[in-house]
Amino acid sequence: MSTDTPYRGTAADFVPRPRHATVLLRGGIVYLLLVVGALLTVAPLVLSALTSIKTPEQFVTGSPLALPNPVTGQNFDTVLHQGLGRAVLVTALMTAFITGGQLITSILAAYAFARTEFPGRDVLFWIYLGTMMVPSMVTLIPLYLMFAKLGWLNTFWALILPFVFASPYAIFLLRQYFRSIPSELLGAARLDGANTLDILVHVVVPMSRPILATLTLITVVTQWNNFMWPLVASSGRTWQVLTVSTATLQTEYNAQWTLVMAATTLAIVPLVLLFIVFQRQLLRSIAWTGLK
C-alpha cells in the first residue's frame, strides 16, 4: 500500500490562467484606447494653437491641420488691443482673490467639522453640504437684485464676493482628508503646547498639500472659466472677464476664426501651465483617493 499522500489542490489551482499572449493583447487594447482618448482631448487644443498663428488667407486656403507658413503673431496683437489683455488681468485678479479666500475659509471650516466638537456639528455639515443640490441658476436673480440694491454691480466686488467664501464641495473634500490624519499626531502636538491654530497651520496644512493642490487647481479652473455670473454682474469692458470678452470677440469678428482661436489659446495656456506646475501633487491626491 502506497504511503504517498495524494495532492489536494485548492480551487485557485484549477482556474485557467490567461496566456501570456492574451495578457499582452488586453494591455495593448487598453493602451490603444488611452492613446485615442488622449488624441481626442489634445486635438482641439492643437487645432486652436495652429489656427491662432496663421493668417486668415492661410486658414481659408490651406488645411486646418497644415503648419503655418509663415508664423504670425498678428492675431494675438489684434485681440490684445481689443480689450482681451485687460480681461486677462481682471480674470487673473478675480481668480487669485477667490482661490485664496476659498482655501482659507475652507480649511478653517473643514477642520472645525472634522476635528472639533460642538452641538449640531454633523447636522450643520450635512445641511450645508445639501446646498450643492441647489442649481446656481436659482440664486442668479437673488444675487443680482442684492448687488443692485447695494450699488455694487459693475465693480470688482460683484465678481468675487459670491464665490470668495468656502464652497460645500471644498469643505467636504478637506473634511474627509483631515479625518484621515492620525489623532495621535494631533494629540502629540497638543501635548507639546500647540494650540488649535498652531496644529492647523504647522501640522494639518503641511500634511494636506496634495489635496490642497487639487482643490486649488479645481477652484482656479472653475473660476477662470466662469461665464454666467460675470456676464450678468458686469456690463462694459471695465470689469469684463476673459470668457465674456472672448464671446464678445466672437460676435464682433464673426467667421474670423484666426482671431477667435487666438483668444481661445490665450485663455487655455494659463490653465495648461497651472496643471504642469501642480501635476505631481494632483497625482498624489488621486492616488490617496484611490487608496481610501
N, C-alpha and C positions, 0 to 999 in steps of 0.2 A: 504494500500500500504506500502510495507516494505521500511524503510528508510536506510536499511543497504547498504553500498557501496560495489558493487561486487569487488572481488580481481582480480587485473590485474597484474600478474607476469611478470617478464622480460623473455627474451629468454633464459637466462642462467639457470633459474629455471626449464626449461623443457628439458635441455640437460641431458641425462642419465649419471650418475656418475659411475665410475668403482667401483665395490665392493671391500671390504677390501681384500678378498682372491686374487682377480686379481692383486691388487697393490703388495701384498706380492710375488705373482708369478713372476711379472715383476722384482721386486727388486732382487729376488733370481736368476733369469736368468742373470741379469746384473752382480751380484757379481760372479756368476759361470764363466762367460766369462772373468772377470777381473782376477780371480784366474788361469784360464787356460793360459791366456796371460802372467801372472807373472811366472808361471811354465816353459813355453816355453822360456822365457827370461833368467831365472836363471839357467835352467838345463845345458846349455853348460858351464857356469862358474863353477858349482858344479862338473861336469864331469872332467873339466880341473884340478881343485884343487885336486880331488881324485886321478886322474892318476898321478899327479906330485909327490905324496908322496908314490907311490907304487914302488916296484922293478920290473924290466922287467919280471921276472918269474911270479909274481902275476898278472901283466896285461895280460900276454898271457894265463895263465891257469884259471883265475877267471873271474867273470862277471865284465863288466866295471863299474857297479854301486855298486859292493861289497866294503865294507870298507877295507882299507889296514890293513894287519896284518902280520908283524909289520909295523909301520910307519917309513919311511926312508927319510932322507934329502940329500941322496947321489946325487939325480938328480940335486938339486939346486947347490950343491957344484961343480958338473961337469960343468954345464953351466956357472957358475960364473968364473971358472978358464979358460973357453974357450973364454973369452972376453966379456961376457954379462954384467959383473959388470961395466966395463969401459963404455959400451954402455949405461947403465942406467944413469951413471953420465953425460955423454955427452948429452943425451936426456933431462935430468932434467935441465942442464945448458942452453941448447938451448931453451927449453920451457919457462924457467924463463925470459930470456932476451926478447924473442919475446912477451910474455904476458905483461911484464912491458912496453915495447916500444909501443905496440898496445894500451894499456889502456891510457897511457899519451897522445899520439898523437890523439887518437880517441876522448878523452874528449875535447881537445883543438879545434879540427876541428868541432865536433858536436856542441859545444857551439857557435862557430862562425857562423855556418849555422842556428842555432836555435834562437840566441838572439842578433846578431849584424846585422847591415845594411851596405851593401856595394854593389856597382854596379855589376850586373850579379850574385848575390848570388844564386838565385834559379836555374838559367841556369847551373852554375858551379856544383851545387849539383847534379842535375839530370844527367849531363854528367858523373860525377864521379860515380854515382850510376849505370849508364848504363854499366860500365866496369864489373859488376857482370855477364853480359851475355857472356863475353869472356871466353871460357874454359881455364883452367890452362895449358892444353897440348899445346895450341897455343903459349904461352910465354915460354915454356920449352927450346926450342932450342935457341931463342934470349938471354935468361938469361945465358945459358951455354956458348955461344960464348962471351958474355960480361965479365963474370967472368974469362974465359980462357985468354982473352986479358989482363985483369988486373993481372993475375997470382994469383988469389985467390981461385982456385979450391983446394980441399983437405985442406981447412982451416975452422976455426970456423966462419969466416965472411961470407963464402959462405952459411952456414946453416941458418944464422939469417937475413942477410940483405934483401932478397926478401920478408920477412914477418914481419919485425920488425915495420914497419910503419902502420898507420891506414888502416884498410880494409873498403871497401864500406859498408859491412853489419854492422860492428861495428858502423860506423858513422850514418847510417840510424837508428839503434836501439836506440842509445843515443840521437840523434836529436829529435826523437819522444818523448822520455821521458822528455828531457829538455823543450820542448814546452809545456808540461803539468804542469810545475811548475808555480804557480801564478805570474803574472808580478808585482802585488802589493808587494809581498815579496821581490823581487829583487829591486824594487824601494825604499822600506824602507831601505834596506841595503845600497843603494847608497846615500840616504839622511843622513845616519849615517856616511858618509865619506869613505865608502868602494869603492875601485876601481874595475875594471873588474876582475883582478886576485884574489882579496880578495873574491869577490862574488862567483867566480868559486870554490875556494878552501874551503871556510868556509860555504857556503850556498848550492850551487848546488851539489857538490860531496857528502857531508853527506846525503842529501836528496835522492841521487841516489844509495845508497848502494845495494838495491835488484837487480837493473838492472846491476850494475857493477859486482856483484857476478855472475849473469847469464852469462855476457859477459866473465868474467874470466874463468868460467867453460867451456864454448864453445871453447874459444881460447886454453886452455890447452889440452882439448880432441883432438882438431883438430891437433895441433902441435905435441902432443905426438904420434899420430897415423900417422903422415906424413911419406910417404914412397918414393914417386917417386922422388922428388927433392933431398932429401939426398942420394938416390941411385945414382943419376946422378952426384951430386956435389962432392961426396967424395968416393974415392976408397981406399981400405986398411982398417985397423982396427983403425987407429988413431982417426978419427972423425966419426966413424960408429955409427949410432943411433940404438935405440932398435929394431925398425921394420926391418931394414936391417939386423941386427945381428940375429934376430930370423929367418928370411928367410934363412940366410946363415947356421944356425944351422940345420934347417930342411933339407937342401940339404946335409950337411955333415953327419948327423945322420939319414939317410933315414930309415924309419919304426921304429925308436927308439922313440916311442910316449911318453914314460915317460919323456925323456929329452925335447922333443918339448913342452909338456904340462907344464913342469917346467918353461921354458922360457916364455910361454904364460901367466902363472899365475903371474910371476914377472912383466909382462907388464900391467896386469889388476889391480893388487892390488892398486897401487898409485891412479888410477882413481876412484876406489870404495871409498877409503879413502877421496879423494877430494870431492866426491859427498856427503858423510856423513857430512863433515865439512860445506858445503855450501847449504845443503838441505833446511834449513829454509829460507834463502834469495832467493833461487830458487823458492820455493813455493809462496813466497810473490810476486815475479816478475810475475809468471804465473797468480796469482790472479789479479794483476794490469792490465795485458794484457787482461784478460777476461773481466774486468770491462770496459776497454776502448774500 
